[in-house]
């Protein structure tokens, strides 16, 4: 039975435990590319750097290219309901929460593919 991770740390821990961390990075790179927002995450990136790299990209998209930000969320298939529940008053906190939702959705894709 699949239980989604509840934090960034638990997500990374599970990905590493199942030897799927590199697949998570590859899937994230692929989906950002499909949204024409190349991010080029190196496969040897440390988890905290991964989080910061994506979060920085999200902040830039929210502030400068909002339509592209929405398109990225659509391409990755982040739940609209989850996005609507977030507090948008602090862009930094919002970007942190969105980064987790993105990685959680990417993890679901990678996990599902590895199991089925």
C-alpha positions in Angstrom: 0.0 0.0 0.0 1.3 3.4 -0.9 1.5 6.1 1.8 2.6 9.5 0.5 5.5 11.1 2.3 4.6 13.8 4.8 7.8 15.8 4.7 10.7 16.5 2.4 13.0 14.5 4.6 10.7 11.4 4.6 10.4 11.7 0.8 14.2 11.7 0.3 14.7 9.0 2.9 12.2 6.7 1.1 13.6 7.5 -2.4 17.2 6.6 -1.2 16.0 3.5 0.7 14.4 2.2 -2.5 17.3 3.3 -4.8 15.0 5.7 -6.6 16.7 9.0 -5.8 18.2 9.3 -9.3 15.0 8.4 -10.9 13.3 11.2 -8.9 15.8 13.7 -10.3 15.4 12.4 -13.8 11.6 12.6 -13.6 11.8 16.1 -12.2 14.2 17.2 -15.0 11.9 15.6 -17.6 8.8 17.3 -16.4 10.4 20.8 -16.0 11.6 20.3 -19.6 8.1 19.4 -20.8 7.0 22.7 -19.3 9.8 24.5 -21.1 11.3 25.5 -17.8 14.6 23.5 -18.0 16.2 23.2 -14.6 19.1 20.8 -15.3 19.4 19.1 -11.9 22.7 17.1 -11.7 22.3 13.5 -10.7 24.9 13.9 -7.9 23.1 16.7 -6.2 22.6 16.5 -2.5 19.0 16.5 -1.3 19.1 19.9 0.4 20.6 21.4 -2.8 17.8 19.8 -4.8 15.2 21.4 -2.6 16.9 24.8 -2.8 17.4 24.6 -6.6 13.7 23.8 -7.2 12.6 26.3 -4.6 14.6 29.1 -6.3 13.1 28.2 -9.7 9.6 28.3 -8.2 10.2 31.8 -6.6 11.4 33.2 -9.9 8.4 31.7 -11.8 5.9 33.0 -9.2 7.4 36.5 -9.3 8.3 36.9 -13.0 6.4 34.2 -15.1 3.2 33.3 -13.3 1.5 31.7 -16.3 4.6 29.5 -16.8 4.4 28.6 -13.1 0.8 27.5 -13.5 1.7 25.5 -16.6 4.5 23.8 -14.8 2.1 22.7 -12.0 -0.3 21.4 -14.7 2.4 19.5 -16.5 3.7 17.9 -13.3 0.0 17.3 -12.3 0.2 18.8 -8.8 -3.2 18.7 -7.2 -5.1 22.0 -7.6 -6.8 21.4 -4.3 -3.5 21.2 -2.5 -2.2 24.3 -4.1 -5.4 26.2 -3.2 -4.9 25.3 0.5 -1.5 26.9 0.7 -0.9 30.4 2.2 0.3 32.7 -0.5 1.1 35.7 1.8 4.8 34.7 2.1 6.4 33.9 -1.3 9.3 32.1 0.3 7.0 29.8 2.4 4.8 29.3 -0.6 7.7 28.3 -2.8 8.9 25.8 -0.1 5.4 24.2 0.1 5.1 24.1 -3.7 8.5 22.5 -4.0 7.4 19.7 -1.6 4.2 19.2 -3.5 6.2 19.0 -6.8 8.6 16.5 -5.4 5.8 14.5 -3.8 4.0 14.2 -7.1 7.3 13.3 -8.9 7.9 10.7 -6.3 4.5 9.2 -6.8 5.2 8.8 -10.5 8.7 7.2 -9.9 7.4 4.9 -7.1 4.4 3.7 -9.2 6.6 3.0 -12.2 9.0 1.0 -10.1 6.3 -1.1 -8.5 4.1 -1.7 -11.6 
